[in-house]
Amino acid sequence: MKPLIRALFFDAGNTLLRINYAAIAEQLALRGIRKSHEAVAQAEYRARVRLDPHLAPGSSTESRSVAGYYFRYVLEELGITDPETVQAVAEWRKEYNPPVGLWHVPDPEAETALRLARDTGCVAGVISNSNGSVRSILEETGLAAHLQFILDSAVVGIEKPDPRIFLMGLAEARVAPGEAVYIGDLYSVDVLGARAAGMEAVLLDPGGVWGARDCPVARSLAGAVRLALAR
């Protein structure tokens, strides 16, 4: 019999916090390219899958090269390949909303998901690869009030998928690996990283683009929490 789940750990970017897709759509519109924010979102979902092979252990999700691949893939998925446009939008992204950047819009189900976790008696925490700003944006959006700890890779000096950052989360929650589930959006970083620490994980796939995976997959954040609690 599996142990009772006593803790749920969440990624921040692309899990509790969404990219500001509308800001990207507005920037493209200024350049005469009309794309809806929903089209941008769908392109970004597909870009995650393309980015995943670049995220082998030892690579950093916070590096400029990874960020460059990622944003280029988003634009390519929108059919935008003109080098001048790609470069111009990439430069805009680097200057947008420092130090947080584009990830500052709460997922519509974020508060519901966190309340669901806490209402079942679970410790709720964040383990995120970030640049030191994740606590401030979670506080600004009100989500930090539902969390018992926040681990930012830039603060603790360890990035996912290194299992040590997941072990830090387990220590914060005072639970064993089998009593916690991680919810995140990247297979190589979140699912494999959590497994390396002895935990289970749920892959968040709002676009339904990851295909068959050897882990639970959820289309929504609240659905991911329900899957984690039912595992």
N, C-alpha and C positions, 0 to 999 in steps of 0.2 A: 504493500500500500504506500502510495506517495505521501510525503509529508504535506501538511497544510501550508498553503501560501500565506506568508506573514508580511511580505514586503513586495512592492512593485516599484521598479526603477524605470525612469523615463529618459529618453534623449530629449534635448531641447529643440535645436533646429530641425525643421521638417517633421517634428513630432508634436511637442507642445506648442511650438512657435512655427508659423508658416512664413514663407517668403512673401514680401509685398508684391504680389503678381501685378496688381494694378499700377504700381510705380514703374515696373518694367514696360507694361503696355503703354503707359503715358510717354515714356522716353522714346519708345519706338514710333509712336504717333508723331512726335516732334520731328522725326526723320522721314515722315511720309509713309510709314509702315503701319497699317491698321491691323491690330491683333487684339482680340478680347482678352481680358484677364484670365478667363477660363481656358482659352487656347494656350496662354503662357503657362498656366498650371499644368495642363496635360503634357506640354513639352518638357517641363521640368521633371515630372514624374518619370518620363522615359529617359531623361538625361541621367537620373540616378542609377539606372540599370547599366548604362554605358560607362558611367564613372567607376562602378564597383570594381572592375578588374585592375584599376590603377591603385587600389587601396590595399595592397598586400601588406602584411606585417612589416614595419620599418618605414613605411611611407606616412606622411602627415596629411590629415584632411585639412589642416590649416595652412598648408604651404601655398605659395603663389602658383606653382605649377599645377597643383590639383585644382585650385580655384579657377585657373585659366581653362583647363580641360572642361570642367563642369559647366562654366558659363557658355563656352563655345558650343558645347553639346546642346544646351538649351536653345540657343539661336539656330543651330542646324536643324533641330527638331521643328522649329517654326519656319523652316525653309529659307533662313537668312544666312547666306554664306559670303556675301560681298566683303572682302577684307577690310575696306575702309569703314564700313558700318560696324562690323564685328569689333574692330579696334576702338572705335568711338564709344560704343556701348560698354565695352570692357573698361574703358577709362572712367566713364560715368559711374559704373558700379563701384570702382575702387574709392570714389569720393563720396558716395552716397551714405548719409546718416552714420558717420563715424562715432564711436568705435563699433557699434552694433552691426551696421550694415543692413542688408535686406531682411534679415530674420527678426522681425519685430511685431508680427501680427499673430495674436493668439489663435490657435486652431479653434473653430467654433465649438468643438466638443471638449476642449481642454479642461475647463472648470468642471464640467459634468464628469469627465473621466477621473479627475483627481478626487472629487467628492465621493465617487463610487468606490475608489480605492480606500479612502479613509473611512467611509461608512461601514466597510466590511472589516475594519480593524487593522488594515494593512498600514505599515510604514510606507510613505510615499516620498521618493527622492529623485533627484536628477543627477545623471552622470553624463557629462557633455564634453565633446571636443570643442573648445572655444578659444577666444583670445583674451579672456579675463573679464568679459562684459556680461556673461550669462546671468549672473546674480542680479545685476542692475536691471536688465530688461524683464526678468521674471518678477522682480519687485514692482517695476513700473506698470506691468500688465495685471498685477494683483494675483498672479499665479503662485508666487513664493509663499503666500499665506497658507497654502494647502500642502506645502512641502516641509519635510522634517530635516532635509539636508540638501545641499547643492554642491556638487563636485565639478569644478571647471578645470579642464586639462592644463590650461595656462597657469592656474594657481597651484595645482598639486604637482605639476611637472611630469605627468604621465598621460599619454593619449590612448584612447581605444584604438585598436583592439587589444592592447596590452592588458592581460588579465588583472594586473595589479590595481588598476583603477576600479575595476569591478569589486575586487576584494576590499578596497577602501569603503565602497558603498555597503558591502555586507557588514563591515565592522561598524559603520555609522548606524546601521539599522539593527545591529546585534542579532543577526539571523544567520543560519547556515545556508550554503549555496542552494540546496534543494528546497529552501523555503522562500526563495525570491525568483521573480521573473523580470526580465528586462524587455522594454518595448522601444524599438527604434526603427529607422527607415533604410538602413544599409546592411545588406547581408554580410559582407566581409568584415565590416567594422563592428556592427552591433550584435548580430546573431553569433558569429564565430568568436567574437571577443567574450561575450557572456558565457558561451559554452566552455571556453578555455578556463574560466573561473569556476566551472562546475554548475552554472546556472542554466535555466531554460530561457528562451527568448521568443517573442512574437514579432514578426516582421510587419511593419505598417506599410500597406500598399494601396493608397487611395485611388490610384489610377488603374489598378488591376493589371499591371505591366510586368510583374516579376516572374510570372509563370509558375510552374510547379517547383516547390522548394521543400527541403527536408525539415521544415519547421512550420508552426502555425502561422498563417498569414491572415491579416485583417484589413478590410477596406476602410475602417473608421477607427478613431482613437477610442471611443467608448466600446466599440466592438473588440478592440485589442485587449482592453481591460477585462472584459467578460471572458474572452478566450483564456487569458492568463489565469483568472480566478477559477475557471472550470477545468484547467488542465489536470 
